[in-house]
């Protein structure tokens, strides 16, 4: 999914005007990285995790569980390219209806999305996940993701600023080695978990989609001083139809909407580490 905005996934190369966000990029295309406040438990005094939260800013997208924009009627049919359903169906229920999920992949990122609103929403959701992943913290993997998600022109503009943002100093503040690896015995967590999508506009070969998501970011391990925490963001991406698929041209991110924290007590570091290793992600599509 590149990734914190206004302050957050470090330096000032990415947030919606600074460094990164849970989904990731530069100011020009506004990419970001994962970030966010802790979810449960008492708040701790603010520390220099602001740059960590900002980090969720340069790399978007830094980065919809269910792409449910403008689904058709009760018969489960999906809207055609250029077609818009009524306002009442813009926020369709999350039932699994419409076009089947994509089967193609560009590396580990789903590809071959439908050339319609539903396909654009699915692409945005999956791109948010890729740009908010742990792989964004390793240079070679980051470049591969950016090349897969963005148009060639947009990708070229993003790489330099992102590489500067993911500096050894920044990675060190996250507890990572210079190459983006976590220390032995620890697991670095960075995930984007889409909750829903909204097609803001659609015009055949262009689309604007917003992805509401929860981000997970932090280090899981006995010696960690930055435990895994949650954040809530909305990532908006401009897409264009190119090479028979949807590609990102630019994006932006903002905080929220954020629900009231629940009553579930925070899990131990060992439980979080085990969950991260045992539970994989999804291909988001209707």
Secondary structure, 3 states (H helix, E strand, C coil): CCCCCCCCCCCCCCCCCCCECCCECCCCCCCCCCCCCCCCCCCCCCCCCHHHHHCCECECCCCCCCCCECECCCCCCECCCCCCCCHHHHECCCCCCCCCCCCEEECCEEECCCCCHHHHHHHHHHHHHHHCCHHHHCHHHHHHHHHHHECHHHHHHHHHHHHHHCCHHHHHHCCECCCCCECCCCEEEEEEEEEEEEEEEECCCEEEEEEEEEEEEEEECCCCCCCCEEEEEEEEEEEEEECCEEEEEEEEEEECCCCCCCCCCCCCHHHHHHHHHHCCCCCCCC
